[in-house]
Amino acid sequence: FPSHDISLLTALMWDQVQSLREKGIAGDQISSTQSPSENIEAMKRWVNGHTEILYVAPERFDNKMFVAALEARVPDAVFVDECHVLSIHGDNFRPAYKRLGDVVATMNPRIVGAFTATCPPEMEADIRWILGLQEAKRFLVTDRRENLILSSSEMDSDLRLVSMLKKITGPTIVYYST
């Protein structure tokens, strides 16, 4: 990964773009890990039809230059990963997710996909309402990941978290509110 500023989202986008390119698919990203000139070049490649798949974070839709690039070449499909964020975190954690419904309505892509592993019925209804997908087909795939252990604990101090982590062997991901 070419940057010292690594986040899960930008690292995932970079990995996906590299994987596409290895398969001969013209993929690109617009992200904070790239310089402004690299992002402008990626937008030019999109507008000129040299990019088939473009990865962006929802916050990118607040950028007028990016929106202009999409207006110049409207995407045929829009896919929202981790779409549960639309419902549960959209107002404070990632408010740009809430605006994706406006993007979908304005761009009117032929295909809209929303993907998540976390979606009870009331959340699905909220996601459908936000994206304007009330009549969309629903596909449910249950994939049992026996190699993953998921747990949740209330942490009242950083010391408790450190103590818990010292007991764990193997790769670990921690989501922590602070």
C-alpha positions as CSV (number, residue, x, y, z in Angstrom):
1,F,0.0,0.0,0.0
2,P,1.6,3.2,-1.1
3,S,0.9,5.5,1.8
4,H,1.7,6.0,5.5
5,D,-1.9,7.1,6.1
6,I,-3.7,3.7,6.0
7,S,-7.4,3.3,6.8
8,L,-9.4,0.1,6.3
9,L,-11.5,1.7,3.6
10,T,-8.7,3.1,1.5
11,A,-6.6,0.0,1.9
12,L,-9.5,-2.1,0.7
13,M,-10.1,0.2,-2.3
14,W,-6.4,0.0,-3.2
15,D,-6.4,-3.8,-2.9
16,Q,-9.6,-4.1,-5.0
17,V,-8.2,-1.8,-7.8
18,Q,-4.9,-3.9,-7.9
19,S,-6.9,-7.1,-8.1
20,L,-9.0,-5.7,-11.0
21,R,-5.9,-4.6,-12.8
22,E,-4.3,-8.0,-12.4
23,K,-7.4,-9.4,-14.1
24,G,-7.2,-6.9,-17.0
25,I,-10.1,-4.8,-15.8
26,A,-9.6,-1.1,-15.8
27,G,-10.2,-0.2,-12.2
28,D,-9.4,3.0,-10.4
29,Q,-10.0,4.8,-7.1
30,I,-10.3,8.4,-5.9
31,S,-9.2,8.6,-2.3
32,S,-7.4,10.6,0.4
33,T,-4.3,8.4,0.0
34,Q,-3.7,9.8,-3.5
35,S,-2.5,13.3,-4.3
36,P,-5.0,15.7,-5.7
37,S,-3.3,15.4,-9.2
38,E,-3.7,11.5,-9.0
39,N,-7.4,11.9,-8.2
40,I,-7.8,14.4,-11.1
41,E,-6.2,11.9,-13.4
42,A,-8.5,9.1,-12.1
43,M,-11.5,11.4,-12.8
44,K,-10.2,12.1,-16.3
45,R,-9.8,8.3,-17.0
46,W,-13.4,7.8,-15.8
47,V,-14.8,10.6,-17.9
48,N,-12.9,9.4,-21.0
49,G,-14.2,5.9,-20.6
50,H,-10.8,4.3,-19.7
51,T,-12.0,3.2,-16.2
52,E,-14.7,0.5,-15.9
53,I,-15.0,0.3,-12.1
54,L,-14.3,3.3,-9.9
55,Y,-14.0,3.0,-6.1
56,V,-14.9,6.0,-3.9
57,A,-16.0,6.7,-0.4
58,P,-19.5,8.4,0.0
59,E,-17.8,11.6,1.2
60,R,-16.4,12.0,-2.3
61,F,-19.9,13.0,-3.5
62,D,-19.4,16.3,-1.6
63,N,-16.6,17.2,-4.0
64,K,-17.9,19.3,-6.9
65,M,-15.2,18.2,-9.3
66,F,-16.0,14.6,-8.7
67,V,-19.8,15.1,-9.1
68,A,-19.0,16.9,-12.4
69,A,-17.0,13.9,-13.6
70,L,-20.0,11.6,-12.8
71,E,-22.4,14.0,-14.6
72,A,-20.1,13.9,-17.6
73,R,-20.2,10.1,-17.6
74,V,-23.0,8.7,-15.5
75,P,-22.3,5.3,-14.0
76,D,-24.4,2.4,-15.3
77,A,-24.3,0.9,-11.8
78,V,-23.8,2.0,-8.2
79,F,-22.9,-0.4,-5.4
80,V,-23.0,0.6,-1.8
81,D,-20.9,-1.7,0.5
82,E,-21.5,-1.8,4.2
83,C,-24.9,-0.2,3.5
84,H,-26.1,-0.8,7.1
85,V,-24.1,2.4,7.8
86,L,-26.9,4.2,5.9
87,S,-29.3,3.3,8.7
88,I,-27.4,3.0,12.0
89,H,-24.6,5.5,11.7
90,G,-25.5,7.8,8.9
91,D,-26.5,10.8,11.0
92,N,-23.3,11.2,13.0
93,F,-20.6,8.7,12.1
94,R,-20.7,8.9,8.2
95,P,-23.4,11.5,7.3
96,A,-22.4,11.3,3.6
97,Y,-24.0,7.8,3.5
98,K,-27.4,9.5,4.1
99,R,-26.9,11.6,1.0
100,L,-26.3,8.5,-1.2
101,G,-30.1,8.3,-1.9
102,D,-30.0,11.7,-3.5
103,V,-27.0,10.6,-5.6
104,V,-28.9,7.5,-6.8
105,A,-32.0,9.6,-7.6
106,T,-30.0,12.1,-9.5
107,M,-27.7,9.7,-11.4
108,N,-30.5,7.2,-12.0
109,P,-28.1,4.3,-12.6
110,R,-29.5,1.1,-14.3
111,I,-28.3,-1.0,-11.4
112,V,-28.1,-0.2,-7.7
113,G,-26.8,-2.8,-5.2
114,A,-26.6,-2.5,-1.5
115,F,-24.5,-5.0,0.5
116,T,-24.1,-5.8,4.2
117,A,-23.7,-8.6,6.6
118,T,-25.7,-6.8,9.2
119,C,-29.3,-6.1,8.3
120,P,-32.4,-6.9,10.4
121,P,-35.8,-6.2,8.7
122,E,-36.3,-2.6,10.1
123,M,-32.8,-1.7,9.0
124,E,-33.5,-3.1,5.5
125,A,-36.6,-1.0,5.3
126,D,-34.6,2.1,6.2
127,I,-31.9,1.3,3.6
128,R,-34.5,0.8,0.9
129,W,-36.2,4.1,1.8
130,I,-32.9,6.0,1.8
131,L,-31.8,4.6,-1.5
132,G,-35.3,4.6,-3.1
133,L,-35.2,0.9,-3.6
134,Q,-38.5,-0.1,-2.1
135,E,-39.3,-2.5,-5.0
136,A,-35.7,-3.9,-5.4
137,K,-35.1,-7.6,-5.3
138,R,-33.5,-9.0,-2.2
139,F,-30.9,-11.7,-2.3
140,L,-29.8,-13.3,1.0
141,V,-26.7,-15.4,1.2
142,T,-25.8,-16.9,4.6
143,D,-22.1,-17.7,4.7
144,R,-21.0,-19.4,7.9
145,R,-17.4,-18.3,8.7
146,E,-16.3,-21.0,11.2
147,N,-12.8,-19.4,11.3
148,L,-14.1,-16.1,12.8
149,I,-14.9,-15.5,16.4
150,L,-17.1,-12.5,17.0
151,S,-17.6,-11.0,20.4
152,S,-18.7,-7.8,22.0
153,S,-17.6,-6.4,25.3
154,E,-18.1,-3.1,27.1
155,M,-14.7,-1.6,27.7
156,D,-14.6,0.8,30.6
157,S,-10.9,1.6,30.2
158,D,-8.1,1.3,27.7
159,L,-6.3,-1.0,30.2
160,R,-9.1,-3.5,30.2
161,L,-8.9,-3.6,26.4
162,V,-5.1,-4.1,26.4
163,S,-5.5,-6.8,29.0
164,M,-8.1,-8.6,26.9
165,L,-6.0,-8.3,23.7
166,K,-3.0,-9.9,25.5
167,K,-5.0,-13.1,25.9
168,I,-5.8,-13.4,22.2
169,T,-3.6,-15.3,19.8
170,G,-3.9,-14.7,16.0
171,P,-5.1,-11.9,13.9
172,T,-7.5,-9.6,15.6
173,I,-9.7,-6.6,14.6
174,V,-11.0,-4.3,17.3
175,Y,-13.7,-1.7,16.7
176,Y,-13.6,0.8,19.5
177,S,-15.8,3.9,19.8
178,T,-13.0,6.2,20.8
